[in-house]
Amino acid sequence: MKISVKNTSRKKIRKAGNAYNALFLIDGLDKRIVRSMVEINNNKYIEMWRDCFDRDGRFSRVRFNQNRHEFENWEEAFSLIWMDLKSVNRQDDRTAIINCLVHLIQDDTQVGRYIDFILKDFFFYPLHLHYSDINALIFVNMLLFEHFAMRNHDFEFTPEEVLVSKDEKNKQLIDRLSKLIESQWEDRFIEKIKTIKTNLYLSLNPQKEKSSQLLTESLIRLLREVFIFLTLVGGKTIYKVVRDTVEEFSHADSALYKSQRSQDHLKNLLRFFQLSIRCLVILGDDGDIEMLSRIPMREKEFMSLKGLMNKDLAFHQKTVRNIVNLAQDAMVMLKNKGKNFNSAELEDEALSNVLKKVFVIED
């Protein structure tokens, strides 16, 4: 369709405030385009939300907080702000928006509906990846705890300490999510995890005809957030995903560690490997001991991944020793645990101590 646009004065355009509104001031376009019903019905709130960004597109938490009470009366606030989050490029702005949203819904008695909305956004298109997927899991992980809004600092990632946290979990919500994953969401969740892993392999070994949807470090971060969420929620389907991943990462000759760009990301790959073992300790049973027993046998192979002339060699050696020690402690814990998928075993102090032993890895 060919459109003839008439001249419009710059003075008139400047009054628009932003490019979107300017479209409706251009003679020739104003009669051919229509504002959506959401725009019309929520114009006051949308203007306030847009005002939370400066001319450079940077998010202002101060402006958001000034309008927060108004946003609390906006029925579509959460869903529309979440959709807008996908177009925010800077990670620190996305983190700020996430934490503003947490406080926006802190007094809502139906937190589950927000989690359902976010998780469906996460897995509905399992072959597609977006940076907002990372934010989605960070947000959900926070909401799995009763007093999530009491935290007075921003989360750029979910602390691994939540796996052994004494904070009160929302057990009713966790039980519901576990059942939903087992009964309705399983296939899409598993497909989404496969997509993340496929892209991770591709990012480590780029192909001319294909490229990964996200950068390697973002893919590892995404896997990390997914596995923390899955471990907090629990369930036999989730356990199998975790076990298979530990097996996948436990081979020192894997393409994960031997690909073209693996050396650049070895530190974070091994960090995720550690996390996956911790998750298995929580979800697994004594049937996993044999698989874990192979990890200490491969210590030399893992040590040799870094080479001898590397500034990070000492850190690498420490990380490998931590992995080996964790695998050995995990075998003892799982033997004592027996055939039990109940995450209530976390109340056992010895298990908590084993998990905490190597939680913090120095940079």
Legacy VTK file of the C-alpha trace (Angstrom):
# vtk DataFile Version 3.0
C-alpha trace
ASCII
DATASET POLYDATA
POINTS 363 float
0.000 0.000 0.000
1.411 3.404 -0.986
0.893 6.272 1.447
1.369 9.918 0.618
2.462 11.819 3.723
1.940 15.567 3.827
4.373 17.986 5.393
4.075 18.338 9.148
5.732 21.113 11.110
8.588 20.275 13.430
6.904 22.283 16.167
3.860 20.051 15.946
5.988 16.872 16.040
7.924 18.051 19.094
4.686 18.215 21.074
4.224 14.476 20.610
6.740 13.575 23.304
7.858 10.373 21.564
8.082 8.794 18.109
4.991 6.615 18.592
2.716 9.557 19.391
4.309 11.540 16.568
2.885 9.079 14.031
-0.628 10.220 14.929
0.270 13.863 14.244
1.497 13.303 10.690
-1.064 14.349 8.089
-1.800 11.374 5.891
-0.921 8.822 8.526
-3.280 9.979 11.251
-6.303 8.601 9.380
-4.663 5.346 8.327
-3.367 4.042 11.663
-5.350 3.303 14.790
-4.305 3.195 18.423
-4.890 -0.201 20.011
-7.704 -0.563 22.545
-5.090 -1.129 25.227
-3.557 2.255 24.347
-6.948 3.985 24.404
-8.202 2.418 27.630
-4.968 2.893 29.531
-3.590 6.049 27.983
-2.928 7.783 31.334
-1.003 4.806 32.699
0.915 4.197 29.496
2.052 7.816 29.448
3.247 7.433 33.051
5.085 4.223 32.160
6.778 5.866 29.176
7.786 8.734 31.427
9.845 6.227 33.422
12.409 6.321 30.593
14.624 9.281 29.741
15.460 10.536 26.252
18.267 8.000 25.938
15.880 5.142 26.723
17.332 4.571 30.216
14.926 3.402 32.915
14.416 5.665 35.938
13.514 3.856 39.147
12.792 7.219 40.794
10.143 8.059 38.214
8.633 4.590 38.540
8.387 4.892 42.316
6.765 8.323 41.974
3.948 6.677 39.983
3.933 3.337 41.783
0.606 3.871 43.566
-0.986 4.750 40.215
0.463 1.617 38.629
-1.054 -0.449 41.450
-4.493 0.645 40.198
-3.636 -0.279 36.584
-5.038 -3.735 35.911
-2.795 -4.450 32.917
0.339 -2.961 34.513
2.227 -6.173 35.125
1.586 -7.854 31.770
2.304 -4.778 29.658
5.425 -3.783 31.579
6.664 -7.360 31.295
6.139 -7.356 27.537
7.980 -4.037 27.279
10.864 -5.562 29.211
11.731 -7.596 26.122
12.711 -4.429 24.255
14.998 -3.073 27.001
18.567 -3.633 25.839
20.630 -2.864 28.914
20.895 -5.583 31.551
21.067 -3.133 34.473
17.824 -1.500 33.293
16.133 -4.907 33.031
17.320 -5.738 36.552
15.922 -2.457 37.879
12.548 -3.043 36.196
12.361 -6.600 37.572
12.936 -5.378 41.109
10.367 -2.587 40.687
7.827 -5.181 39.528
8.560 -7.321 42.586
7.623 -4.452 44.881
4.642 -3.551 42.714
2.981 -6.907 43.434
4.287 -7.465 46.975
0.861 -7.005 48.580
-0.996 -9.103 46.029
-2.498 -12.266 47.483
-2.447 -14.051 44.118
1.248 -14.138 43.292
0.697 -17.456 41.481
-1.020 -15.763 38.548
2.068 -13.675 37.848
4.272 -16.751 38.000
1.979 -18.618 35.607
2.060 -15.659 33.200
5.862 -15.461 33.263
6.464 -19.210 32.986
4.081 -19.521 30.044
5.925 -16.639 28.397
9.152 -18.557 29.079
8.180 -21.947 27.625
5.297 -21.244 25.210
7.711 -20.968 22.270
10.312 -23.529 23.363
12.460 -23.132 20.236
12.898 -19.405 20.813
15.320 -17.774 23.276
15.372 -14.194 24.525
17.333 -12.272 27.167
14.069 -11.814 29.061
14.061 -15.593 29.710
16.868 -15.020 32.227
14.891 -12.266 33.934
11.806 -14.480 33.980
13.510 -17.197 36.008
15.176 -14.738 38.404
11.756 -13.189 39.023
10.036 -16.537 39.556
12.788 -17.805 41.872
12.293 -14.767 44.112
8.542 -15.324 44.249
8.927 -18.915 45.445
9.770 -17.541 48.884
7.171 -16.128 51.274
8.998 -12.893 52.041
10.413 -12.175 48.590
9.553 -8.464 48.712
11.383 -7.899 51.990
14.763 -8.037 50.244
16.121 -4.523 49.911
18.695 -5.134 47.191
18.583 -5.956 43.492
19.149 -9.437 42.146
21.063 -9.704 38.884
20.988 -13.478 39.366
19.490 -15.922 41.853
21.955 -16.612 44.697
22.755 -20.331 44.862
22.260 -20.130 48.623
18.516 -20.315 48.024
18.941 -24.064 47.484
19.701 -24.488 51.194
17.969 -21.350 52.424
16.169 -21.397 55.738
13.793 -18.719 54.439
10.223 -19.870 54.372
9.282 -21.228 50.952
5.794 -20.888 49.539
5.124 -24.630 49.706
1.592 -24.412 48.361
2.811 -22.525 45.293
5.778 -24.865 44.797
3.567 -27.961 45.028
1.174 -26.502 42.457
3.988 -25.673 40.036
5.520 -29.121 40.440
2.188 -30.747 39.534
1.690 -28.408 36.564
5.113 -29.250 35.166
4.512 -32.975 35.609
1.009 -32.936 34.123
0.858 -30.105 31.563
4.109 -28.243 30.990
6.640 -31.079 30.875
7.133 -31.371 27.106
7.593 -27.655 26.519
9.932 -27.269 29.492
12.128 -30.132 28.315
12.107 -28.767 24.751
13.110 -25.333 26.033
16.062 -26.808 27.940
17.101 -28.730 24.822
16.983 -25.471 22.867
19.230 -23.753 25.425
21.742 -26.620 25.303
21.699 -26.805 21.502
22.441 -23.089 21.340
25.184 -23.466 23.937
26.985 -26.088 21.837
26.498 -23.896 18.773
27.891 -20.807 20.531
30.989 -22.769 21.587
31.513 -24.111 18.086
29.992 -21.559 15.640
28.872 -22.654 12.192
28.773 -20.562 9.024
25.163 -21.402 8.310
23.956 -21.206 11.914
24.423 -18.938 14.893
23.244 -19.186 18.478
20.296 -17.060 19.549
22.124 -15.737 22.619
25.737 -15.191 23.631
27.504 -18.036 25.428
27.629 -16.331 28.825
23.886 -15.568 28.602
23.105 -19.192 27.736
25.069 -20.439 30.761
23.314 -17.883 32.972
19.968 -19.028 31.597
20.756 -22.685 32.281
21.813 -21.751 35.799
18.534 -19.946 36.536
16.471 -22.777 35.050
18.211 -25.391 37.191
17.807 -23.411 40.400
14.107 -23.044 39.620
13.678 -26.718 38.754
15.483 -27.806 41.931
13.370 -25.554 44.132
10.203 -26.934 42.528
11.322 -30.594 42.434
9.632 -33.625 40.904
10.696 -36.817 39.104
10.593 -35.277 35.630
12.830 -32.466 36.816
15.168 -34.927 38.511
15.761 -36.748 35.209
16.641 -33.472 33.432
19.135 -32.634 36.190
20.679 -36.107 36.231
21.113 -36.202 32.453
22.807 -32.800 32.583
25.274 -33.884 35.285
26.120 -36.886 33.107
26.552 -34.608 30.080
28.920 -32.227 31.877
30.869 -34.987 33.648
32.812 -35.997 30.513
36.063 -34.033 30.258
36.317 -34.894 26.543
32.867 -33.440 25.821
32.404 -30.837 23.084
31.386 -28.523 25.919
35.039 -28.316 26.934
36.810 -29.079 23.641
35.105 -26.764 21.161
36.584 -23.733 19.426
35.487 -21.212 22.066
35.351 -23.470 25.132
38.536 -22.051 26.675
36.968 -18.587 26.822
34.051 -19.898 28.877
35.608 -22.783 30.806
35.279 -21.064 34.181
31.526 -20.555 33.843
30.964 -24.007 32.331
32.618 -25.616 35.356
30.693 -23.363 37.724
27.471 -24.571 36.174
28.713 -28.170 36.432
29.154 -27.634 40.182
25.642 -26.242 40.461
24.164 -29.209 38.592
25.831 -31.621 41.059
24.370 -29.668 43.983
20.948 -29.886 42.345
21.375 -33.647 41.944
22.244 -34.035 45.636
18.939 -32.372 46.474
16.784 -34.227 43.943
18.573 -37.556 43.447
18.957 -40.837 45.310
21.500 -43.624 45.797
20.969 -44.747 42.188
23.093 -41.768 41.112
26.187 -42.830 43.053
27.723 -44.895 40.255
27.515 -42.010 37.804
28.993 -39.560 40.317
31.824 -41.972 41.127
33.252 -41.468 37.625
33.875 -37.753 38.213
36.845 -38.190 40.622
38.301 -40.738 38.196
38.439 -38.004 35.549
40.180 -35.412 37.733
43.389 -35.417 35.652
41.442 -34.964 32.424
39.572 -31.994 33.899
42.821 -30.531 35.230
44.406 -30.766 31.778
41.622 -28.745 30.130
43.296 -25.456 31.035
46.841 -26.239 29.897
49.960 -25.364 31.876
50.690 -21.792 30.749
47.580 -19.899 31.768
47.039 -17.069 34.241
43.854 -18.722 35.544
45.507 -22.094 36.124
45.385 -21.883 39.949
41.699 -20.962 39.894
40.990 -23.761 37.436
42.777 -26.328 39.610
40.849 -25.149 42.661
37.557 -25.389 40.787
38.275 -28.942 39.601
39.231 -30.011 43.138
35.991 -28.493 44.423
34.027 -30.465 41.822
35.781 -33.706 42.761
35.261 -33.083 46.493
31.631 -32.206 45.909
31.069 -35.411 43.903
32.636 -37.485 46.689
30.559 -35.803 49.393
27.469 -36.153 47.214
27.945 -39.908 47.017
27.995 -40.142 50.821
24.901 -37.977 51.143
22.960 -39.919 48.507
23.903 -43.220 50.127
22.461 -41.961 53.422
19.463 -40.573 51.609
18.577 -43.866 49.936
15.576 -44.008 47.627
13.993 -40.688 48.459
12.987 -37.860 46.132
11.682 -35.745 49.018
13.509 -32.404 49.145
12.639 -32.204 52.838
15.944 -34.039 53.281
17.475 -30.590 53.048
16.656 -30.163 56.708
19.531 -32.532 57.377
22.368 -30.303 58.645
25.107 -32.493 57.201
23.656 -32.210 53.706
23.367 -28.432 54.024
26.995 -28.220 55.127
28.153 -30.260 52.135
26.285 -27.983 49.765
27.634 -24.829 51.403
31.245 -25.989 51.428
31.948 -24.910 47.872
29.197 -22.364 47.330
31.457 -19.358 46.957
34.094 -19.534 44.256
36.618 -16.713 44.149
36.909 -14.706 40.954
LINES 1 364
363 0 1 2 3 4 5 6 7 8 9 10 11 12 13 14 15 16 17 18 19 20 21 22 23 24 25 26 27 28 29 30 31 32 33 34 35 36 37 38 39 40 41 42 43 44 45 46 47 48 49 50 51 52 53 54 55 56 57 58 59 60 61 62 63 64 65 66 67 68 69 70 71 72 73 74 75 76 77 78 79 80 81 82 83 84 85 86 87 88 89 90 91 92 93 94 95 96 97 98 99 100 101 102 103 104 105 106 107 108 109 110 111 112 113 114 115 116 117 118 119 120 121 122 123 124 125 126 127 128 129 130 131 132 133 134 135 136 137 138 139 140 141 142 143 144 145 146 147 148 149 150 151 152 153 154 155 156 157 158 159 160 161 162 163 164 165 166 167 168 169 170 171 172 173 174 175 176 177 178 179 180 181 182 183 184 185 186 187 188 189 190 191 192 193 194 195 196 197 198 199 200 201 202 203 204 205 206 207 208 209 210 211 212 213 214 215 216 217 218 219 220 221 222 223 224 225 226 227 228 229 230 231 232 233 234 235 236 237 238 239 240 241 242 243 244 245 246 247 248 249 250 251 252 253 254 255 256 257 258 259 260 261 262 263 264 265 266 267 268 269 270 271 272 273 274 275 276 277 278 279 280 281 282 283 284 285 286 287 288 289 290 291 292 293 294 295 296 297 298 299 300 301 302 303 304 305 306 307 308 309 310 311 312 313 314 315 316 317 318 319 320 321 322 323 324 325 326 327 328 329 330 331 332 333 334 335 336 337 338 339 340 341 342 343 344 345 346 347 348 349 350 351 352 353 354 355 356 357 358 359 360 361 362
